Amino acid sequence: MEEAKQKVIKSLNEEFKDVKDLKKCHELKTRLENQKSEIEKSLSLASSEVPSKVSAAIRNVEETSHEINKLSADFDSLSCTVTNQLEKVEAVNNKMKEYIEKIEYLERSVAYLQCVKIIEDLSNNLESSLSEKDDQRSVQLFISLCELNEQLEGSKYQHLVSYLHDIIHFWHNLLKQKFSAEFEEILKAIKWPFLSSNSILATPTSESLQKFQNLIEHLVHIQLPDNLTVHSVVTSTLLVDFAPLTLPMSLLLRPLRKRFLFHFHGSKQTNRPDKPEWYFTQVLTWIRDHEQFVGKWVQPTLNKLGITHISAKVELIRGLVQVVVEKLHADLPHLQYDDVLFSHTVDETLGFERELRESFNYPSSQPSVIGVLTQAQIFVKWIHMEKKYATEKMDAMLSSETAWLPLGTPELDELRVTECGESFLSLLLTITERYSSLPQPGHRLQFLDLQLELLDDFRVRMLQLLHEEPPDPLSSRLPAILNTLSYLASVLQEWGGLTHFLHLQYYKVRFDHSSTHVHDGEDHISPCQDPDLEELEGTVFDDILAYLLRTKSELIGQLCEAVMMDVMARSREYRKDKWFAMASPKELVNPSVTPTACPMFQVLAAKLHQLQEILSIPLFLSAWQTLAKNMSQFIYEEVILQNSFNEGGAMQLQYDMTRNLFPLFGQYTQKPDTYFAPVKEACLLLNLPKGTALLLRETLKLSQKEDAADDGPQAAEVLADVGVHTLSPDKAIDILNLRTDLTIM
């Protein structure tokens, strides 16, 4: 009520904003009475209409309920009818399924019987053709059996497939036995294998060769497909890589294999652990004696049959390599306990591998004898032996009396290559040649680590030798060691760009990267045929090269320091000469070098000549440039800046420098004065006319004042006008102040 009251009050206030104006009262009263009448009428009308509307609604509900009951009854009736009909259809479907299954069974039975009939017919015909000695037809019938097997593979007739497999194996064994016997007979006729004792000069008849090729065709045709081949048990994982040979090649290799087993197994005198080269040489001889024949008579037959992807020559080599692998695999575990025999066998094995690749073009993709050497235990032994013998050779070459003598050959004379340096590089090169054919990058990287270890060991040994040398570097082995280090560094820089070592750098980067990603689950590197070398940075020798180059720089510094010590020891009188009271050279008929400078220049010239004789050309170039820089600094700081100069002293200093010191280095460069720029410019300032010198000094001082005009002359420009380009204005003023003829302001 209170809320309604407030609403009424609010409405009246809005209606009568001006309290004095009450004219709207009657109008408001009339409007409210009209609204009241309308509301009463509507309520009266509603009270009379409600009963009729409710009755109508009830009638509608009753009619709708009746319709629902009727539809429900119709639905139940229809549902019963549909259920009965579905039961009848299901019964019909079950009958149809039974009929279909019976039909399919009959079809399979018919097909099965037909296949059985075909197999029996083929088998009977094959038996008949064999009895009639019709080899061509026998082969064709056998091929038909194999084709039928291919069609039935994966079908539901497993018992039939198994039966067919048995039939094929039966006839294969029979045909193989028959053709193998005939093949062996024809091999005897053509004098196979070609050995020195069986009339190798006798030429087989054309009839024998024709029969030989026909039998090859038959043997190839009866070769079982992979799914029917019964593979022999592999006694070693090394033999897994050897793909099965074609049947004719297996028969061709059988007599050679027998001879190998006869001579190089058991108690035969030819089976000597210390003579592995005997069986390596024998196998290479067999390859050389037979490769031309198989290429001329076996390969064309394979090509004729469309088997162009098989190389008869490669098959011949692979078959003989397999025999060698079996022999090595049996011998090496026992030989590894004898260092000499083991090392000799490894050498001969690597030589055999190299001969196969270079002389017979045996593809690198084919299995080789290297696989025996890279077995874990054998490979560890191999690496150990390489390190042992390399260290022993290094000891021998370093202890040789002629180790540090130059070889003296024309091509090496300029580099002053020592016997020791060349021997060590030959040792590294030999190791590289030995492991370069290893297929796995991981194995090659282990050998690379060995080479880097040997390089560092060699560097350390040379540094140890330097500690034992006498104080005078020029009369010690230091120059020879320096030459060796420099030559070694230059060769390593060249090797770093070779494809072999670039590939190793690529694999090394990949290995280091994979080692930081343990989650990959792999710590090995797979071989890559074409490593991406475009974005490769650095080389495998960068670390050791940094050590060698730093050591080289330090040793050059020691040599130059020793020379400078001798020069400075003989320069005392020259440095303390009376430069402020010297007579002018103009007064002399023939100007000459200052007498006190003669010992200094004499020892400098002698030392330069000695360095040129004992150092390689690149090292001497670096040495004399370093000496020139040191001499320039010494003359400038210890002679010029420490004295005062009258006109005669300035002229004499310039004469000593330009006519004596600079020419000492002029034999090595056309412009020696460029290496003595501070000295040359100081002499120039000391010898300027007095007036010019005074003006120059005042101008330089003026240009340095902070209150100098911005458009005034710049000090650098002023100095450049008189030929001074390297000395700063402060240093130029200091030089000018050394002149006794100028009053110091």
KAGI-V394499 format. One line per field, one symbol per residue. ss: DSSP state (~ for helix, > for strand, _ for the rest). psi: psi as a letter, one per 20 degrees, with the letter a starting at -180 (. if undefined). burial: + if it has 16 or more other C-alpha atoms within 10 Angstrom, else -. A space follows every 10 residues. Layout:
ss: ???
psi: ???
burial: ???
This chain:
ss: _~~~~~~~~~ ~~~~~_____ ___~~~~~~~ ~~~~~~~~~~ ~~~~~~~~~~ ~~~~~~~~~~ ~~~~~~~~~~ ~~~~~~~~~~ ~~~~~~~~~~ ~~~~~~~~~~ ~~~~~~~~~~ ~~~~~~~~~~ ~~~~~~~~~~ ~___~~~~~~ ~~~~~~~~~~ ~~_____~~~ ~~~~~~~~~~ ~~~~~~~~~~ ~~~~~~~~~_ __________ _____~~~~~ ~~~~~~~~~~ ~_________ ______~~~~ ~_____~~~~ ~~~~~~~~~~ ~~~~______ _____~~~~~ ~~~~~~~~~~ ~~~~~~~~~~ ~~~~______ _~~~~~~~~~ ~~~~~~~~~~ ~~~~~___~~ ~~~~~~~~~~ ~~~~~~~~~~ _________~ ~~~__~~~~~ ~~~~~~~~~~ ~~~~~~~~~_ _____>___~ ~~~____>~~ ~~~~~~~~~~ ~~~~~_____ ~~~~~~~~~~ ~~~~~~~~~~ ~~~~~~~___ __~~~__~~~ ~~~~~~~~~~ ~~~~~~__~~ ~~~~~~~~~~ ~~~~~__~~~ __________ __________ _~~~~~~~~~ ~~~~~~~~~~ ~~~~~~~~~_ _~~~~___~~ ~___~~~___ ____~~~~~~ ~~~~~~~~~~ ~~~~__~~~~ ~~~~~~~~~~ ~~~~~~~~~~ ____>_~~~~ ~~~~~~~~~~ ~~~~~~____ _~~~~~~~~~ ~~~~~~___~ ~~~~~~~~~~ ~~~~______ ____~~~~~~ ~_______~~ ~~~~~~__>_ _____
psi: ghghghhggh ghghhmhohi nkhigggggg hhhghggggg ghhhghhhhg hhhggghggh gggghghggg hgggggghgg ggggghgggg gggggggggg ghgggggggg gghggggggg gggghggghg hikngghggh hhhhghhhhh hipirimhhg ggghgggghg hghggggghg ghghghhhhj kpqnrijlmh ippqqhgghg hghghggghg hjpqrhiipo qqppiqihih ioqqqqghhg hhighggghg hghjqbjqhi nphjlhhghg hgghggghhi hhghhhhggh gghhjjmiip phghggghgh hhgggggghh ghhhhiiogg ggghggghgh ggghhggghj lpqiiqqrih hhhjqggggg gggghggghg gghggghhiq hjhjqqhjqg iighilprgg ghhghhgghg gghhihiphp hhghhhhghg ghghghgggg hhhhhhiiqr hohhjajghg hggggggggh ghhghhiqgg hgghhghggh ghghhimhih jqkrpqqpgn qojgjpprri jgghhggghg gggghghggh ggghggghhj jghghjrmhi kqqpihiqgo qrqphiighg hghggghggg hhhiqrghgh ghghhghggg hggggghhgg ijrqpagggg hgghghghig gghhihiiqh mhhhilgggg hghghhjqqg ggggggghgg gghiqhjqqh jrpqghhghh hjjphhprhg hgggghiipi ippp.
burial: ---------- ---------- ---------- ---------- ---------- ---------- ---------- ---------- ---------- ---------- ---------- ----+---+- -++-++--++ ----+-++++ +++-++-++- -+-------+ +--++-++-- ++--++--++ --++-++--+ ++++------ --------+- -+++++++++ -+++------ -------+-- ----+++++- +++--++--+ --++------ +++--+++++ --++-++-++ +--++-++++ ++-------- -+++++++++ +++++++++- -+--++---- ++++++-+++ -+++-+---+ -+----++++ ++++---+-- ++--+++--+ ---+--++-- --++-++--- ----++++++ +++++-++-- ++-+++-+++ +++++-++-+ ++-+++-++- -+---+---- --++--++++ +++++++++- -++-++---- ++++++++-- +--+------ ---------- --------++ +--++--++- +++-++++++ ++++--++-+ +--++-+-++ -+--+----- --+--+++++ +-+++-++-- ++-++++-++ --++++++-+ ++++++-+++ --++++++++ ++++++++-+ +++++----- -++-++++++ ++++++++-- --++-++-++ -++------- ---+++-++- ---++-+-+- -++-++++++ +----
